[in-house]
Amino acid sequence: MIEFTEEQIERYSRNLLLADVGIEGQARLLNGKALIVGVGGLGAPAAYYLTAAGVGTIGIVDSDEVDRSNLQRQIIHFTSDIGRLKVSSAEEKLKSLNPDVKVIPYQTRLTSENIMEIIADYDFIIDGTDNFPAKFLINDACVLTGKAFSHGGILRFSGQTMTHVPGSSCYRCIFEAPPPQNAIPTCSQAGILGGVAGMLGTIQATECLKYLIGKGDLLTNRLLQFNALTMEFRTVRIKKNKQCIICGESPTITELQDYEPPICDLKHN
């Protein structure tokens, strides 16, 4: 069991007061490891809340630089960061927020060649990307290696998310394959209200925290969707697809593959 310092007891006091967290739960968080793919609209708030909560090791993956158009929603980056690597900008903020947390930056784009090595040491993966090739790659890698992960997608005023753990339905149980190029607009093409990204990224962070402390009901076998214009939320039940091509009874996908290059890269999410 971790011996908490007086500073840590004060820092995490609101977590420690919760019966479902307490000393044991906080120790689990400090021993936990979360990987955030994309420190943009979804990854930025997720990274902030995981760091503030005291998740001991946080990996951040991004290959891009901070752009002025990012600042409307990617709250981990400031005006003075324009032109900096996103992982460097994010690492600086996270270390400043909580020195207890070890931040590991990966200045790269995930591919079938590197994803297995990168995700290997992490307990939970947060998909903060904004392109279908990356989402399917993350799903497939996590399913094949038995990793828990949170899917997130945003566009205009809407968001959706689900959580996968071994044995539950995966992203391909709903969407079998990536859509054709340009069939669905991206945030850089159709826009996104900044607060919507914050709403969904915060939900993803909460799912990760629940997973690490082993409490609550995760969004497994459920797809949460919301429309911020009407502020309506709905949860769609998902049955594990026995014919799923990666997690079904007779999977046809047994190794990773890269799809067409993304329409927009991580700086636009």
Residue frames as qw, qx, qy, qz and C-alpha x, y, z in Angstrom:
[[0.000, 0.887, 0.461, 0.000, 0.00, 0.00, 0.00],
 [0.370, 0.570, -0.028, 0.733, 1.23, 3.48, -0.85],
 [0.392, -0.523, -0.423, 0.627, 2.23, 5.68, 2.08],
 [0.181, 0.828, 0.338, 0.408, 0.54, 9.01, 1.41],
 [0.354, 0.043, -0.251, 0.900, 2.31, 12.25, 2.28],
 [0.038, 0.589, 0.488, -0.643, 0.46, 15.11, 3.94],
 [0.163, 0.401, -0.312, -0.846, 0.57, 16.99, 0.63],
 [0.208, -0.054, -0.865, -0.453, -1.00, 14.04, -1.20],
 [0.073, -0.478, -0.826, 0.289, -3.73, 13.68, 1.41],
 [0.114, 0.598, 0.199, -0.768, -4.58, 17.35, 0.92],
 [0.155, 0.296, -0.571, -0.750, -4.31, 17.18, -2.89],
 [0.339, -0.108, -0.849, -0.391, -6.57, 14.14, -3.21],
 [0.172, 0.062, 0.688, -0.702, -8.84, 14.90, -0.25],
 [0.620, 0.214, 0.040, -0.754, -12.02, 15.10, -2.35],
 [0.660, 0.197, -0.684, -0.241, -11.27, 11.68, -3.83],
 [0.249, 0.119, -0.865, 0.418, -10.41, 10.24, -0.43],
 [0.385, 0.026, 0.444, -0.809, -13.73, 11.40, 1.02],
 [0.726, 0.141, -0.331, -0.586, -15.62, 9.24, -1.47],
 [0.769, -0.256, 0.535, -0.240, -16.54, 5.84, -0.04],
 [0.914, 0.359, 0.187, 0.013, -15.99, 4.23, -3.45],
 [0.519, 0.715, -0.343, 0.319, -12.49, 5.70, -3.75],
 [0.721, -0.684, 0.112, -0.004, -10.84, 6.25, -0.39],
 [0.324, -0.708, 0.592, 0.211, -7.25, 5.28, 0.35],
 [0.663, 0.009, 0.720, 0.203, -7.41, 2.03, -1.62],
 [0.562, 0.727, 0.385, 0.081, -8.94, 3.64, -4.71],
 [0.091, 0.965, -0.223, -0.107, -6.46, 6.50, -4.67],
 [0.485, -0.496, 0.679, 0.241, -3.61, 4.03, -4.40],
 [0.678, 0.335, 0.627, 0.188, -4.99, 2.26, -7.46],
 [0.378, 0.919, 0.115, 0.000, -5.05, 5.55, -9.35],
 [0.157, -0.867, 0.448, 0.154, -1.46, 6.34, -8.41],
 [0.526, -0.255, 0.778, 0.230, -0.43, 2.88, -9.58],
 [0.661, 0.567, 0.482, -0.098, -2.55, 3.17, -12.73],
 [0.278, -0.292, 0.511, 0.760, -1.33, 3.77, -16.26],
 [0.501, 0.697, 0.455, -0.235, -3.44, 5.49, -18.92],
 [0.379, -0.064, 0.500, 0.777, -2.57, 6.25, -22.54],
 [0.341, 0.750, 0.305, -0.477, -4.22, 9.14, -24.36],
 [0.511, 0.166, 0.574, 0.618, -4.04, 9.04, -28.15],
 [0.127, 0.637, 0.370, 0.664, -4.35, 12.58, -29.44],
 [0.281, -0.464, -0.449, 0.711, -3.95, 15.56, -27.08],
 [0.021, -0.271, -0.372, -0.888, -6.55, 17.64, -28.87],
 [0.456, -0.369, -0.124, -0.800, -10.22, 18.36, -28.27],
 [0.868, -0.344, -0.278, -0.226, -10.91, 15.10, -26.44],
 [0.800, 0.021, -0.403, 0.444, -7.46, 14.26, -25.16],
 [0.150, 0.476, -0.282, 0.819, -6.81, 17.66, -23.60],
 [0.565, -0.494, 0.156, -0.642, -9.63, 17.59, -21.00],
 [0.956, -0.148, -0.249, -0.041, -9.11, 13.86, -20.47],
 [0.657, 0.256, -0.405, 0.582, -5.43, 14.42, -19.72],
 [0.117, -0.531, 0.273, -0.794, -6.20, 17.27, -17.32],
 [0.745, -0.419, 0.058, -0.515, -8.67, 15.29, -15.26],
 [0.948, -0.033, -0.286, 0.139, -6.60, 12.12, -15.14],
 [0.475, 0.369, -0.394, 0.695, -3.57, 14.12, -14.04],
 [0.309, -0.517, 0.222, -0.767, -5.53, 16.05, -11.44],
 [0.882, -0.312, -0.085, -0.343, -6.99, 12.81, -10.08],
 [0.395, -0.656, 0.641, -0.057, -3.53, 11.35, -9.63],
 [0.967, 0.250, 0.057, -0.002, -3.28, 8.65, -12.26],
 [0.638, -0.606, 0.303, 0.366, 0.37, 7.74, -11.77],
 [0.359, -0.225, 0.614, 0.666, 1.52, 7.30, -15.36],
 [0.523, 0.714, 0.313, -0.345, -0.01, 9.05, -18.36],
 [0.473, -0.041, 0.580, 0.663, 1.21, 8.49, -21.89],
 [0.370, 0.752, 0.174, -0.517, 0.33, 11.06, -24.54],
 [0.561, 0.097, 0.639, 0.517, 0.56, 10.29, -28.25],
 [0.371, 0.872, 0.223, -0.228, 0.48, 12.98, -30.94],
 [0.696, 0.098, 0.315, 0.637, 2.58, 13.79, -33.98],
 [0.232, 0.787, 0.347, 0.455, 1.37, 17.33, -34.56],
 [0.288, 0.036, -0.240, 0.926, 2.16, 20.91, -33.61],
 [0.040, 0.641, 0.563, -0.520, -0.15, 23.39, -31.92],
 [0.172, 0.384, 0.485, 0.767, -2.13, 25.45, -34.43],
 [0.153, -0.048, 0.213, -0.964, -4.10, 28.63, -33.70],
 [0.615, -0.160, -0.397, -0.662, -7.34, 26.91, -34.73],
 [0.561, -0.131, -0.796, 0.184, -6.77, 24.32, -31.98],
 [0.121, 0.085, -0.532, 0.834, -7.11, 26.83, -29.16],
 [0.512, -0.248, -0.166, -0.805, -10.91, 27.08, -29.40],
 [0.888, -0.260, -0.140, -0.352, -11.28, 23.66, -27.74],
 [0.840, 0.092, -0.426, 0.322, -7.90, 22.04, -27.00],
 [0.368, -0.901, -0.020, -0.230, -7.62, 23.52, -23.53],
 [0.830, -0.400, 0.081, 0.380, -4.21, 22.10, -22.69],
 [0.572, 0.202, 0.227, 0.762, -2.56, 24.39, -25.27],
 [0.086, -0.815, -0.235, 0.522, -2.19, 28.17, -24.96],
 [0.455, 0.889, 0.014, -0.047, -1.55, 30.97, -27.46],
 [0.130, -0.817, 0.552, 0.104, 2.13, 30.97, -26.55],
 [0.664, -0.172, 0.723, 0.089, 2.31, 27.30, -27.55],
 [0.718, 0.654, 0.090, -0.221, 1.50, 27.88, -31.22],
 [0.513, 0.702, -0.493, 0.005, 4.13, 26.08, -33.28],
 [0.269, -0.485, 0.795, -0.246, 5.25, 23.81, -30.43],
 [0.374, -0.015, -0.913, -0.161, 4.90, 20.05, -30.50],
 [0.636, -0.474, -0.206, -0.573, 1.61, 19.13, -28.88],
 [0.844, -0.268, -0.430, 0.175, 3.19, 16.47, -26.71],
 [0.455, 0.117, -0.340, 0.815, 5.72, 19.01, -25.37],
 [0.259, -0.404, -0.009, -0.878, 3.02, 21.59, -24.68],
 [0.777, -0.405, -0.311, -0.369, 0.80, 19.02, -22.96],
 [0.770, -0.098, -0.478, 0.410, 3.65, 17.49, -20.94],
 [0.211, 0.269, -0.294, 0.893, 4.59, 20.90, -19.55],
 [0.481, -0.408, -0.044, -0.774, 1.03, 21.65, -18.38],
 [0.860, -0.285, -0.388, -0.170, 0.47, 18.22, -16.86],
 [0.664, 0.005, -0.473, 0.580, 3.72, 18.23, -14.89],
 [0.002, -0.309, 0.218, -0.926, 2.90, 21.69, -13.61],
 [0.647, -0.385, -0.211, -0.623, -0.57, 20.55, -12.55],
 [0.876, -0.421, 0.138, -0.190, 0.56, 17.47, -10.61],
 [0.143, 0.698, -0.701, 0.031, 4.20, 16.53, -9.93],
 [0.672, -0.196, 0.679, -0.223, 3.06, 13.09, -8.69],
 [0.835, 0.446, 0.273, -0.169, 2.28, 12.05, -12.25],
 [0.429, -0.324, 0.628, 0.562, 4.81, 10.61, -14.67],
 [0.593, 0.691, 0.098, -0.403, 4.09, 11.90, -18.18],
 [0.556, -0.162, 0.671, 0.463, 5.46, 9.92, -21.12],
 [0.445, 0.674, -0.061, -0.587, 5.27, 11.73, -24.49],
 [0.628, 0.111, 0.681, 0.359, 5.21, 9.88, -27.81],
 [0.240, 0.666, -0.154, -0.689, 5.80, 12.31, -30.65],
 [0.077, -0.110, 0.893, 0.430, 4.55, 9.98, -33.36],
 [0.683, 0.073, -0.149, -0.711, 1.50, 8.82, -35.27],
 [0.652, -0.138, 0.717, -0.203, 0.19, 5.40, -34.33],
 [0.575, 0.392, -0.561, -0.448, 0.59, 2.74, -37.00],
 [0.972, -0.087, -0.132, -0.173, 0.29, -1.01, -37.18],
 [0.696, 0.371, -0.457, 0.412, 4.07, -1.11, -36.72],
 [0.201, 0.340, -0.524, 0.754, 4.30, 0.78, -33.42],
 [0.555, -0.477, -0.059, -0.680, 0.93, 0.60, -31.64],
 [0.880, -0.262, -0.397, -0.007, 1.45, -2.75, -29.94],
 [0.601, 0.077, -0.408, 0.683, 4.69, -1.64, -28.34],
 [0.052, -0.382, 0.140, -0.912, 3.24, 1.71, -27.24],
 [0.653, -0.421, -0.113, -0.619, 0.06, 0.38, -25.61],
 [0.697, 0.024, -0.705, 0.126, 1.73, -2.65, -23.99],
 [0.342, -0.013, -0.649, 0.680, 2.37, -1.15, -20.55],
 [0.270, -0.154, 0.116, -0.943, -0.91, 0.73, -20.14],
 [0.203, 0.232, 0.875, -0.373, -4.07, -0.32, -18.29],
 [0.337, 0.727, 0.549, -0.238, -6.54, 1.85, -20.20],
 [0.332, 0.064, 0.433, 0.836, -6.45, 3.59, -23.59],
 [0.246, 0.718, 0.372, -0.534, -8.38, 6.75, -24.46],
 [0.457, 0.350, 0.556, 0.599, -9.06, 7.28, -28.16],
 [0.016, 0.767, 0.207, -0.607, -9.01, 11.04, -28.67],
 [0.289, -0.099, 0.599, 0.740, -8.44, 10.88, -32.44],
 [0.450, 0.567, 0.200, -0.661, -10.55, 12.39, -35.19],
 [0.467, 0.445, -0.581, -0.497, -10.08, 9.96, -38.05],
 [0.935, -0.035, 0.037, -0.351, -11.47, 6.53, -38.76],
 [0.747, 0.372, -0.520, 0.181, -8.19, 4.76, -39.65],
 [0.084, 0.424, -0.663, 0.611, -6.84, 5.58, -36.19],
 [0.652, -0.228, 0.320, -0.648, -10.05, 4.57, -34.43],
 [0.957, 0.112, -0.166, -0.208, -10.16, 1.17, -36.10],
 [0.571, 0.437, -0.594, 0.361, -6.45, 0.65, -35.46],
 [0.191, -0.401, 0.594, -0.670, -6.86, 1.43, -31.76],
 [0.836, -0.102, 0.143, -0.520, -9.90, -0.84, -31.51],
 [0.907, 0.249, -0.337, -0.043, -8.16, -3.73, -33.22],
 [0.386, 0.457, -0.641, 0.481, -4.96, -3.43, -31.21],
 [0.376, -0.344, 0.523, -0.684, -6.84, -3.25, -27.92],
 [0.911, -0.007, 0.020, -0.413, -9.09, -6.21, -28.77],
 [0.823, 0.336, -0.445, 0.108, -6.14, -8.35, -29.87],
 [0.363, 0.345, -0.630, 0.594, -4.16, -7.55, -26.72],
 [0.488, -0.535, -0.680, 0.112, -7.05, -7.55, -24.24],
 [0.223, -0.041, -0.256, 0.940, -6.77, -3.85, -23.38],
 [0.044, 0.758, 0.600, -0.254, -9.64, -1.72, -22.10],
 [0.247, 0.023, 0.221, 0.943, -10.29, 1.47, -24.05],
 [0.221, 0.679, 0.458, -0.530, -12.71, 4.36, -24.49],
 [0.346, 0.382, 0.550, 0.657, -13.92, 5.34, -27.95],
 [0.037, 0.695, 0.327, -0.639, -14.92, 8.95, -28.49],
 [0.328, 0.335, 0.541, 0.698, -16.25, 10.84, -31.49],
 [0.037, 0.676, 0.340, -0.653, -17.45, 14.44, -31.87],
 [0.249, 0.271, 0.531, 0.763, -18.86, 16.56, -34.69],
 [0.165, -0.576, -0.300, -0.742, -20.66, 19.91, -34.73],
 [0.433, -0.491, 0.288, -0.699, -22.83, 19.77, -31.56],
 [0.941, -0.154, -0.100, -0.285, -22.84, 16.01, -31.03],
 [0.002, -0.579, 0.801, -0.154, -20.74, 13.38, -29.33],
 [0.942, -0.106, -0.181, -0.261, -20.69, 9.66, -28.79],
 [0.015, 0.588, -0.771, 0.243, -18.66, 7.30, -26.66],
 [0.948, -0.178, -0.172, -0.201, -18.43, 3.68, -25.56],
 [0.274, -0.665, 0.685, -0.119, -16.04, 1.65, -23.43],
 [0.876, 0.189, -0.423, -0.133, -14.61, -1.72, -24.35],
 [0.418, -0.559, 0.695, -0.170, -13.19, -4.29, -21.95],
 [0.140, 0.218, -0.938, -0.229, -12.25, -7.86, -22.85],
 [0.080, 0.298, 0.944, -0.118, -15.43, -9.80, -23.58],
 [0.269, 0.664, 0.398, -0.573, -17.66, -6.79, -24.27],
 [0.600, 0.704, 0.347, 0.157, -18.75, -5.45, -27.65],
 [0.479, -0.309, 0.214, 0.793, -16.10, -3.53, -29.57],
 [0.185, 0.559, -0.118, -0.800, -16.17, -0.67, -32.07],
 [0.189, 0.182, -0.784, -0.562, -16.39, -3.12, -34.98],
 [0.111, 0.361, 0.908, -0.180, -19.48, -4.73, -33.46],
 [0.245, 0.743, 0.358, -0.511, -21.24, -1.48, -34.43],
 [0.413, 0.821, -0.230, -0.321, -19.18, -0.23, -37.36],
 [0.963, 0.032, 0.220, 0.154, -17.60, -3.11, -39.25],
 [0.679, 0.136, 0.215, 0.689, -15.19, -1.09, -41.38],
 [0.135, -0.444, -0.020, 0.885, -14.11, 2.51, -41.98],
 [0.498, 0.740, 0.370, -0.259, -16.45, 4.52, -44.24],
 [0.663, 0.489, 0.238, 0.514, -15.30, 5.59, -47.71],
 [0.377, -0.152, -0.049, 0.912, -13.03, 8.62, -47.87],
 [0.103, -0.039, -0.101, -0.989, -15.00, 11.91, -47.59],
 [0.342, -0.445, -0.769, -0.306, -18.25, 10.08, -46.79],
 [0.461, -0.777, -0.404, 0.144, -18.38, 11.70, -43.34],
 [0.210, 0.836, -0.155, 0.483, -17.05, 15.22, -42.71],
 [0.627, -0.131, -0.484, 0.596, -14.42, 15.85, -40.07],
 [0.276, -0.783, -0.340, 0.442, -14.33, 18.60, -37.47],
 [0.282, -0.377, 0.273, 0.839, -12.05, 20.64, -39.72],
 [0.019, 0.220, 0.679, 0.700, -14.67, 20.44, -42.46],
 [0.321, -0.609, -0.633, -0.354, -17.95, 20.71, -40.52],
 [0.144, -0.608, 0.264, -0.735, -16.91, 22.41, -37.28],
 [0.599, -0.328, -0.695, 0.224, -17.19, 21.55, -33.60],
 [0.340, -0.841, -0.008, -0.421, -18.46, 23.56, -30.64],
 [0.259, 0.536, -0.673, 0.439, -15.56, 23.72, -28.20],
 [0.500, -0.342, 0.527, -0.596, -17.57, 22.78, -25.14],
 [0.941, 0.100, -0.089, -0.310, -18.77, 19.59, -26.82],
 [0.661, 0.409, -0.572, 0.262, -15.20, 18.33, -26.97],
 [0.070, -0.427, 0.631, -0.643, -14.80, 19.12, -23.29],
 [0.776, -0.161, 0.210, -0.573, -17.99, 17.28, -22.40],
 [0.955, 0.168, -0.215, -0.114, -16.98, 14.10, -24.16],
 [0.497, 0.481, -0.594, 0.411, -13.33, 14.15, -23.12],
 [0.315, -0.418, 0.547, -0.653, -14.41, 14.50, -19.50],
 [0.910, -0.056, 0.093, -0.400, -16.73, 11.50, -19.83],
 [0.835, 0.344, -0.412, 0.126, -13.87, 9.46, -21.27],
 [0.158, 0.501, -0.631, 0.571, -11.63, 10.46, -18.35],
 [0.616, -0.301, 0.389, -0.615, -14.34, 9.43, -15.91],
 [0.962, 0.113, -0.153, -0.197, -14.64, 6.02, -17.55],
 [0.604, 0.440, -0.555, 0.365, -10.89, 5.56, -17.15],
 [0.161, -0.453, 0.573, -0.664, -10.99, 6.56, -13.48],
 [0.830, -0.151, 0.186, -0.504, -13.88, 4.15, -12.81],
 [0.904, 0.260, -0.341, 0.006, -12.00, 1.36, -14.54],
 [0.397, 0.482, -0.606, 0.493, -8.84, 1.96, -12.52],
 [0.299, -0.324, 0.594, -0.673, -10.61, 2.01, -9.15],
 [0.185, -0.100, -0.973, -0.097, -12.89, -0.87, -10.13],
 [0.158, 0.420, 0.642, -0.622, -16.14, 0.90, -9.26],
 [0.406, 0.505, 0.045, -0.760, -19.34, 1.81, -11.08],
 [0.736, 0.403, 0.543, 0.025, -20.87, 0.70, -14.35],
 [0.230, -0.359, 0.483, 0.765, -18.75, 1.32, -17.41],
 [0.576, 0.523, -0.045, -0.626, -20.20, 2.17, -20.82],
 [0.123, -0.210, 0.929, 0.279, -19.69, -1.40, -21.99],
 [0.116, 0.375, 0.893, 0.220, -22.23, -2.81, -24.43],
 [0.074, 0.853, 0.446, -0.260, -23.68, 0.69, -24.55],
 [0.401, 0.313, 0.223, 0.831, -23.19, 3.67, -26.87],
 [0.119, -0.719, -0.401, 0.555, -23.77, 7.02, -25.19],
 [0.311, 0.431, 0.399, 0.748, -24.84, 9.77, -27.58],
 [0.096, -0.708, -0.427, 0.554, -25.70, 13.39, -26.89],
 [0.293, 0.643, 0.344, 0.618, -26.76, 16.52, -28.73],
 [0.325, -0.258, -0.347, 0.841, -25.59, 19.70, -27.02],
 [0.139, -0.239, -0.282, -0.919, -28.09, 21.89, -28.90],
 [0.640, -0.442, -0.373, -0.506, -31.01, 20.16, -27.21],
 [0.153, -0.474, 0.727, -0.473, -28.92, 18.84, -24.29],
 [0.917, -0.057, 0.061, -0.391, -30.46, 15.43, -24.78],
 [0.071, -0.475, 0.877, 0.004, -28.58, 12.23, -23.94],
 [0.922, 0.034, -0.017, -0.385, -29.48, 8.71, -24.94],
 [0.303, -0.461, 0.833, 0.038, -27.87, 5.35, -24.35],
 [0.799, 0.287, -0.332, -0.412, -28.15, 2.68, -27.04],
 [0.774, -0.323, 0.541, -0.066, -27.75, -0.91, -25.91],
 [0.471, 0.592, -0.600, -0.261, -25.27, -2.89, -28.01],
 [0.957, -0.145, 0.233, -0.089, -25.16, -6.65, -28.23],
 [0.319, -0.536, 0.697, 0.353, -21.80, -8.29, -28.75],
 [0.714, 0.494, -0.232, -0.439, -21.80, -9.31, -32.40],
 [0.840, -0.189, 0.505, 0.064, -21.08, -13.02, -32.73],
 [0.769, 0.502, 0.260, 0.298, -20.13, -12.37, -36.36],
 [0.073, -0.961, 0.205, 0.174, -17.79, -9.48, -35.51],
 [0.802, 0.526, -0.233, 0.164, -14.72, -9.80, -37.70],
 [0.297, 0.569, -0.589, 0.491, -12.32, -9.24, -34.79],
 [0.242, -0.283, 0.705, -0.604, -14.05, -10.18, -31.51],
 [0.817, 0.016, -0.084, -0.571, -16.67, -12.63, -32.80],
 [0.889, -0.198, 0.400, -0.105, -16.72, -16.40, -32.69],
 [0.823, 0.197, 0.345, 0.406, -14.77, -16.79, -35.94],
 [0.038, -0.881, 0.098, 0.462, -12.65, -13.65, -36.33],
 [0.783, 0.523, 0.161, 0.295, -11.08, -12.95, -39.70],
 [0.173, 0.865, -0.288, 0.372, -8.83, -10.15, -38.44],
 [0.892, -0.359, -0.137, 0.237, -5.88, -11.68, -36.63],
 [0.580, -0.161, 0.026, 0.798, -3.26, -9.02, -37.32],
 [0.028, 0.767, 0.194, -0.611, -3.23, -5.26, -37.63],
 [0.502, 0.408, 0.461, 0.607, -3.48, -3.30, -40.84],
 [0.074, -0.422, -0.063, 0.902, -3.26, 0.37, -41.75],
 [0.413, 0.706, 0.576, 0.008, -6.12, 1.92, -43.67],
 [0.401, 0.686, 0.190, 0.576, -6.03, 4.94, -45.96],
 [0.318, 0.043, -0.316, 0.893, -4.29, 8.00, -44.49],
 [0.026, -0.636, -0.620, 0.459, -6.60, 10.13, -42.34],
 [0.235, 0.786, 0.399, 0.409, -8.59, 12.93, -43.95],
 [0.066, -0.867, 0.196, -0.453, -7.56, 15.31, -41.18],
 [0.590, 0.144, -0.656, 0.448, -4.83, 14.72, -38.66],
 [0.470, -0.482, -0.637, 0.376, -4.82, 15.09, -34.90],
 [0.175, -0.093, -0.169, 0.965, -4.43, 18.85, -34.85],
 [0.314, -0.222, -0.354, -0.852, -8.00, 19.26, -36.06],
 [0.445, -0.381, -0.809, -0.051, -9.81, 17.14, -33.48]]
